[in-house]
Amino acid sequence: MEDVLKVYREEKGSLITVLQKTQEIYGFLPTEALHYIAASLGVKPAKVWGVATFYTQFRLTPIGKYLILLCQGTACHVNGAKQIETALCQELNIKVGDTTEDGLFTLENAACLGCCSLAPVMMINGQAYGPLTPDKAVQIIRDIYKKDKFAVGEGE
């Protein structure tokens, strides 16, 4: 993180960039990092915290190994995204915005994923899946879970 701050410390208006780079390093924005950024940039911690909590791109808690982004755009919404959300929440036993107890899956809604021709669609770690039904979405999660557990069992 110090390398990031060396580059941007003297640059006015660099707070968002510093937060983005910090999140790339840690996968989220730890509280300690926010305080360190404030001190390093010479701004109040409240300003750093305000920016970090205002923009939805920033996460203040760790995410799972698999980040599920469920599209809620118009095409996905009218084609059943809400039912898919309900099925995923039930399967994973979490609410939107939460991470499973085992740390494998985080479920978040996205305003639009830009894959309208696949509506309804979700992305998992950047891979698009669609068109979905609730059953298809749950099966994708189960397949990933099985593959992940198999890989761990094999010592990978």
C-alpha positions as CSV (number, residue, x, y, z in Angstrom):
1,M,0.0,0.0,0.0
2,E,2.9,2.3,0.6
3,D,3.8,2.2,-3.1
4,V,0.3,3.4,-4.0
5,L,0.6,6.2,-1.5
6,K,4.0,7.3,-2.8
7,V,2.5,7.7,-6.2
8,Y,-0.6,9.6,-5.2
9,R,0.3,11.3,-1.9
10,E,0.9,14.7,-3.6
11,E,-1.8,14.4,-6.2
12,K,-4.9,16.4,-5.4
13,G,-8.2,14.5,-5.8
14,S,-6.5,11.1,-5.7
15,L,-8.6,9.7,-2.8
16,I,-10.9,7.5,-5.0
17,T,-7.9,6.1,-6.9
18,V,-6.1,5.4,-3.6
19,L,-9.1,3.6,-2.3
20,Q,-9.5,1.6,-5.5
21,K,-5.9,0.5,-5.4
22,T,-6.1,-0.4,-1.7
23,Q,-9.2,-2.5,-2.4
24,E,-7.2,-4.3,-5.2
25,I,-4.6,-5.1,-2.6
26,Y,-6.8,-6.4,0.2
27,G,-10.0,-7.3,-1.6
28,F,-11.9,-4.8,0.6
29,L,-11.1,-1.7,2.6
30,P,-9.9,-2.6,6.1
31,T,-10.6,0.1,8.8
32,E,-6.9,0.3,9.6
33,A,-6.1,1.1,5.9
34,L,-8.7,3.9,5.9
35,H,-7.1,5.5,8.9
36,Y,-3.6,5.1,7.3
37,I,-4.8,6.6,4.0
38,A,-6.3,9.6,5.9
39,A,-3.0,10.2,7.8
40,S,-0.9,9.7,4.6
41,L,-3.0,12.0,2.5
42,G,-3.5,14.6,5.2
43,V,-7.3,14.4,5.2
44,K,-9.7,13.7,8.0
45,P,-10.7,10.1,8.5
46,A,-14.4,11.2,8.2
47,K,-13.7,12.2,4.6
48,V,-12.1,8.9,3.7
49,W,-14.8,7.0,5.4
50,G,-17.5,9.1,3.7
51,V,-16.1,8.4,0.2
52,A,-15.6,4.7,1.0
53,T,-19.2,4.3,2.2
54,F,-20.8,6.5,-0.5
55,Y,-19.6,4.6,-3.6
56,T,-21.0,1.1,-4.1
57,Q,-17.7,-0.1,-5.7
58,F,-16.1,-0.1,-2.3
59,R,-16.4,-2.9,0.2
60,L,-15.7,-2.6,3.9
61,T,-15.8,-6.3,4.6
62,P,-14.0,-9.2,3.0
63,I,-15.9,-10.9,0.2
64,G,-16.1,-14.6,-0.5
65,K,-13.9,-16.6,-2.9
66,Y,-16.7,-16.4,-5.4
67,L,-18.4,-13.0,-5.9
68,I,-21.9,-13.4,-7.4
69,L,-23.3,-10.3,-9.0
70,L,-27.0,-10.8,-9.9
71,C,-28.2,-8.3,-12.5
72,Q,-31.3,-6.3,-11.5
73,G,-31.4,-4.3,-14.8
74,T,-34.7,-3.9,-16.6
75,A,-34.3,-6.9,-18.9
76,C,-33.3,-9.1,-16.0
77,H,-36.0,-7.8,-13.7
78,V,-38.8,-8.5,-16.1
79,N,-37.4,-11.9,-16.8
80,G,-37.3,-13.1,-13.2
81,A,-34.3,-11.8,-11.4
82,K,-36.2,-11.4,-8.2
83,Q,-37.1,-15.1,-8.2
84,I,-33.4,-16.0,-8.9
85,E,-32.4,-13.8,-6.0
86,T,-34.8,-15.6,-3.7
87,A,-33.5,-19.0,-4.8
88,L,-29.9,-18.0,-4.4
89,C,-30.5,-16.5,-0.9
90,Q,-32.3,-19.8,0.1
91,E,-29.5,-22.0,-1.3
92,L,-26.7,-20.0,0.2
93,N,-28.6,-19.2,3.4
94,I,-27.6,-15.5,3.2
95,K,-29.2,-12.2,2.3
96,V,-28.0,-10.0,-0.6
97,G,-24.8,-8.3,0.5
98,D,-23.7,-11.2,2.8
99,T,-21.1,-13.8,2.6
100,T,-21.6,-17.5,3.4
101,E,-20.2,-18.8,6.7
102,D,-17.6,-20.8,4.9
103,G,-16.4,-17.7,3.1
104,L,-17.0,-19.2,-0.4
105,F,-19.8,-17.0,-1.8
106,T,-20.8,-13.4,-1.6
107,L,-24.1,-12.4,-3.2
108,E,-24.6,-8.8,-4.4
109,N,-27.0,-7.2,-6.7
110,A,-25.8,-5.1,-9.7
111,A,-27.8,-2.4,-11.4
112,C,-26.8,-3.7,-14.8
113,L,-24.2,-6.2,-16.0
114,G,-24.5,-5.2,-19.7
115,C,-25.5,-8.7,-20.7
116,C,-29.2,-8.0,-21.6
117,S,-29.2,-10.7,-24.3
118,L,-28.6,-13.3,-21.6
119,A,-31.3,-11.9,-19.3
120,P,-31.7,-12.9,-16.5
121,V,-28.0,-13.1,-15.9
122,M,-25.5,-13.3,-13.1
123,M,-21.7,-13.0,-13.0
124,I,-19.5,-15.1,-10.8
125,N,-15.9,-13.8,-10.6
126,G,-16.4,-12.1,-14.0
127,Q,-17.9,-15.1,-15.8
128,A,-21.5,-14.5,-17.1
129,Y,-24.2,-17.1,-16.7
130,G,-27.5,-16.8,-18.4
131,P,-30.3,-17.0,-19.4
132,L,-31.1,-18.2,-15.9
133,T,-34.0,-19.8,-14.1
134,P,-34.0,-20.2,-10.3
135,D,-33.1,-23.9,-10.7
136,K,-30.3,-23.2,-13.2
137,A,-28.8,-20.6,-10.9
138,V,-28.9,-22.9,-7.9
139,Q,-27.3,-25.7,-10.0
140,I,-24.5,-23.4,-11.0
141,I,-23.8,-22.6,-7.3
142,R,-23.9,-26.3,-6.4
143,D,-21.5,-27.2,-9.2
144,I,-19.0,-24.5,-8.1
145,Y,-19.3,-25.7,-4.5
146,K,-18.7,-29.3,-5.5
147,K,-15.7,-28.4,-7.8
148,D,-14.2,-26.2,-5.0
149,K,-14.6,-28.9,-2.3
150,F,-13.2,-31.5,-4.7
151,A,-10.1,-29.3,-5.4
152,V,-9.6,-28.8,-1.7
153,G,-9.9,-32.5,-1.1
154,E,-7.3,-33.2,-3.8
155,G,-4.8,-30.9,-2.0
156,E,-4.9,-28.1,-4.6
